[in-house]
Amino acid sequence: MYMLERAGIECHHVDRSGVDLWCQSNNNDMFTLQVKAANPSKITEDKSLTRYYYNLRTPKLADFYMFIALDMQKVIIMGANELGRRTGMNLNPNKFTGEAEQEGLYTLQNFKRGDPHLTQ
């Protein structure tokens, strides 16, 4: 929530299955966000095999998902439409870049309900 609110996105925590936050974009449109956090899992000492694993088995009710790499304190934001019917997600640490984080925050800041590029 801190990262989102620093980016000017008002957030409210909710206790609802499939949704963690209700948020408001700069366009005053509301959207929902599911937050998933993970530490890296190392299969071997080979760093190229390190991954972040996220469980996606709950119903996909949120508009967006925020995947957090806890050790790096970086995020990736994806629309629910990008996840399809996946029950899990594994992400390589090299996907968590400052550019990817800023792109995701920009998407949330400028969310407009009904925009076919941003909704489910």
Secondary structure, DSSP 8 states (H G I E B T S, - for coil): -HHHHHTT-EEEEEEETTEEEEEE-TTS-EEEEEEEEE--B-SSS-GGG-BEEEE--S---SSEEEEEETTTTEEEEEEHHHHTT-SEEEE-GGG--HHHHHHHHHHHHT--TT-TTT--
